[in-house]
Amino acid sequence: MGSEKKIILVTGGSGLVGQAIKQAKQQDPRENETFIFLSSKDGDLKDPAATQRIFERYKPTHVIHLAAMVGGLFNNMKHNLDFLRNNILINDNVLQNSYKLGVKKVVSCLSTCVFPDQTTYPIDETMIHNGPPHSSNFGYSYAKRLIDVQNHAYNQQHGCHFTAVIPTNVFGAYDNFNLEDGHVIPGLIHKAYIAKKEGKPLVVYGSGKPLRQFIYSIDLAKLFLFVLREYEEIDPIILSVDESSEVSIGEVAQIIADAFQLEHGIILDSTKADGQYKKTASNKKLRGYLPDFQFMPLKDAIERTVQWFNLNYHIARK
């Protein structure tokens, strides 16, 4: 099995996770693997004909499906229908073409927002469909949940090996550092960059108390390769650091401030809302497969990301 030629098509290959997979596969190369990283320039995956052309051109044996219409909280709240429809179209085209062309395995990327809003913690893989997702981005969340439904249906009806991973909060080089639409770490890095330039403190929205699990994009990419190469289940797997690695937003802001050597420290603006206090996810299933996997310490990973942002400020998405 191991020496069979694999052509691995990565949709959404130019983003945060795609770029990290490029790096991870160079660190752990396999002679029989050829990777093709798609970007939006290669064709519109919402369009069935364009998607079919891409699949017929590259004839992949394996697919890592990262492409999605994504946006920050505010964008999601205003456009739930767009996020629902566009992501359903993308996912359906990728999975249907994978089935039609006999792709051996598809690994799609979900998000922790697929989980029910009202839930017990820690969250695990069995809870995905236990209640409605948070109302703010229900369109995106339901579209992502449907990938899991489709994976099981393709397996039941056609015997396809389509599965999915659920990462917690990913960050790293090539992230979206937009101040309005970016996630916590890239948003704070961009803010800190400006604070450093202006000789001001870093202003953090909220109390700084909410807890999150952050995973460095390179670690996530290594785990993606494990899932591609080894993981045989159709059921999804959460890719997350251990529960003990949960950190507060305040702690993360401090690490970022230190990485920039900010002279005026941090100000917590508690007039701003905090969002959910915690979203703890269990990585027990992952640890069953990889008990000894070592995640990069958060401080080191943030320092590397800050260094990348400083060096690549002109090309970073922001």
N, C-alpha and C positions, 0 to 999 in steps of 0.2 A: 504493500500500500504506500509506504513512505516515499518511494522513488517515482511515483506517478507524477506526470507533469501537471502542475496547477497553474491556471491563469486566474488571478484574483483581481476582480474589478472592484474598486473602492469608489462608491458614489459619494459626493460631497468631499472629495479627496483633498481639497485645498484649505479646508478649515482647520480648526484647533486639533481635532482628533486625527484627521487625515494626515496632517503634517507630522504628528507624533508617531503615527504608524510607519510613515516613511523612515523615521529615525530608528524606531524599535526593530524594524526588519533588517536594518543594516547592522545593528548590534547582535542580532541572532539570525543570520541568513540561512536559508535552505536552498540548495542548488536547484531543486525541482519547482521552485515558486517564482512566478513572474507577476509582478504587481502593476496594475494600470490604475492611476489616480485620475478620476474625472473631476472636472470643475464645471460650473454652470455654462462655461463657454462651449463645452462639448455637446450641448443639446439640452432641451427643456424636458425634464423628466415628468412634467405634468402632461406632456403630449405623448399619447400612445405610439404614434408613428416614429417620433424622434427617439423614444426609448428603445423601440424595436430595432431601429437602425444602429444604435450604439451596441446593443447586444449582438446583433448579427456581425458587426464589424470586428468586435474583440473576441467573440465566442468564449466567454468566461466559463471556467469550471466551478468557481467559487465567487461569492459576492459578499463584500462588507458594505452594508447599506447605512450610510451616515447622512445622506442628503435629506434636508427637511426645510420647510419654511419656518424660521424661528424669529423670535423677537422678545423684547423685554416685557415686563408686566403691563406697562401702559399701552403698548401697541397691541398686546393680546386682548386686553379688556375691551378695546374699541373694535377689534376685528375678529371676533371668535369664529364667525362663519368662514372667513377667508382662510384662517388657520386650519379649520376642520376640512374644508373642501380641497384646498391645495395639497395638504399632506395626505389625504385619502387618495388623491389622484397619483401622487408621486409613489406612494407605497404600493398601490395596486399595480401600477405599470411595472415597477421593479420586480415584484413577486410573480406576477403573471408571466413576464418575459423570462424570468429565471426558470419557471415551470416549463414553459414552452420550449426553451432551448436546452432543457435537461441539465441545468446547473446542479451540481452535487450537494452544495451547502450554501445557505445564505445566513449571515449573522447581521441582524438589524439592531439599531441602537434606539432604545426607549429612553425614558427619563423618569426620575422619581416623581414627577408631577402626575404620572399615571395612577398613583396610589390614591385611595379614598381620602377625602378631606377629614372625615371623622374616623379615626382609627386608633388602635392601640400601638404602643411602641415597645420594642423595635419593630419596624415594618419588615416583612419578609416576602418572598416571591409568591406565596400562596394568596396574598391579600389583594392582588391587583384589581379584581372585579367585585370587591366586597361593598361597594357603595360609590356614590358619585364623587368625582374629583373636585378640587377647589373650583368655585364658580368663576374666578377671575380669568382662568385660561382653559375653560372646559373644552373648547373647540380643539385646541392642540392636544390636550390630554386624551380625549376620546379617540382622535385619529391615531395616536401612538398606541393606545390600548388595543385598537383594532388590528394592529400588526400581530399581536399575540393571538388574537382570535383567528386571523388568517393563517398564521403558522400552523395552528392545530388543524384547521380545516384542510389546508394543502397536504398535511401529513396524512390525515384520515382518508381523504378522497384519492390522493395521488401518490402517497408514500414519500412525499418530498421531505428533505431534511432542512427545514427552515427553522431558525431559532432566534433568540434576541438576548441582548444584555441590557441591564439597567444600571448605568453609572450614577453615583452621587455627584456632588458639585465639582465639575472638572475645571481646571485652570492650567495655564501654561503659555508658551510662546504661540503666536498666531491667534490668540484669543480676540474677542471683540472688546476693545477697551473704551467703547463709547460711554460717555458720562451719563447719558439718559437711559440707554438700552442695555448697557453691559451688565454682567453679573457682579457679585460682591467683590471678589479679588481683583479682576481687571479694572473695575470701576474705581476702587480705592487706589490702585497703582497709578492710574491716570491722574486722579485727584492729588495724590502725593507728589507726583512729578510737577504739577502746576504749583503746589504749595512750596516745594523746594525752590522753584524758580522765583517765586514772588516773596520768599522769606516769610511765609505765613504758617500757622498750624494746619494740620490735617483735620478737616471737619468730617465727622462720621455721623451719618443719619441714624437716629434711634439711640437706645440705651447702651448698645454694645453687648447686651447680655444674651441675645439669641445664639443657639448652638448649631453648628453645621459640621458635616463631614466633607472634607475637601480631598479630592484625588488629583495628583499631578498627572498631566496629560501623557507623559512618557510611561508612567506606571500603568495607566489605563490602556495604553497602546500595547504594552507587553501582555496584559491580560486578554485583550482582544485577540492577539495571536494565539494565546493558549486556547481560547474558545474556538477559534477557526480550526486549529490543528487537532485538538483533543476532545472538546466537549461534545457529547453525543445526545444530550437531551433536547427535546423540543421546548419544554418549559424554560422560561427565561432564567437568567442568573444575575443577581445583584453584584456589581463590581464596585466595591467600596473598601475604604480603610476600616480598621476595627472600630467598634463602638467606643473603645477607650481613647481613640484619637479624635473624638469630637472636640471642637474648640469654639470659643465664643468669638463673635464678630470683633469685639474689643481687643482680644488677643491677636487676631489676624491683623487688625489695624496697627497694633504696636509693632509687630514683626515688619510690616511694610514701612512704617515710619523709621524704624531702625535701619532697614535696608537702604533707605534714601538718606540716612543720617540727618533727619529733620531736626532743626534746632529749636523749633517752637512747639513740639509735641502734638498732642491730639486734643480735639474738643469734641465731646459727645453732644449732639444736638437732639435732646430728648423730646423736643416738640414734634419731631418726625416719627412716623409710625415704625414699629419694629417688624411687622410681618410675623409669621409663625415662630413660636419660641424654639421648637425643635422639630426635626423630621428624621429622627434616628433610624437608620437602616441596618439590618443584620447582615453580616457577610459570612454567616455560619456555613452556608452552602459552598461558597467560594473556598473557605478554609478547609472544608472537607476534601476538596480537590487539591488545594495548594497550601498545606499547613505552614510551609516555611517561606512563603513569598514575603520579601522585604519591601515595604513601601519607603520611598524617599522621605526623610523627615520634613515636615511642613516648612520649617524655617529655611532649609536648604533649597527646597523647591520654589519657595517664594523669592528667595534671593536670586535664583537663576532666572526666574520670570522677569523680575525687575531689571536685571542686567540685560536681558533680551530686549525689553521695552526701551531702555535707555539707548541701546545700540541701534534699534530699528524703529525709532520714533516716527521717522518720515514715512515708513511703509505700513506701520501698524494700523489695524482697523480701528477708527475712533471717531 
